[in-house]
Amino acid sequence: PEVTEAERKATPARPFRLGALLVVSLLALSMGVASVLTLSDGDADAARFIETFLPFGNAYAGIVIDIGVIGTCAWAYQQEIATREANVQRIWAEVQRRRRGSGNGSDSPRRRKGQPTGFSKRSSAPPPASPKAEGGLFGGVQALLSEANNIAKASAIQLNADLEERGVLP
């Protein structure tokens, strides 16, 4: 439970991402149903109203786009769940490695009782500066990936500190 809780705290935005995926999927599903309704023989006034919301005014294009959006949302959801499971496994493996290594002291650094090692979430060091976006689109993507790496590194450090405070990690 502590490992799962630590992983959840390390990724606080995951519920919002999953909620956004759900909302977008439901919106695409409802637009897909509306596209299908315009193709069927039904109320002509309703069909004209629905056609104003269809991409390019074409029900077939709307159906294809909606299927693509729903498929992309399903893939992104699957990736979120796989990432969560991988993070839990990685944290558990690290906990097991540190527990095995703490018996002889070979893997963990020596420290006095009450004196933490490594980084602490109360660190007074400023966060690393993100690089400036240079070089157009490629530079912007590179800066975005660099910033994402810095955020992930900070999250890992905070997760490690939380696990050490709780006594899960030595």
Disulfide bonds with the S-S distance in Angstrom:
none
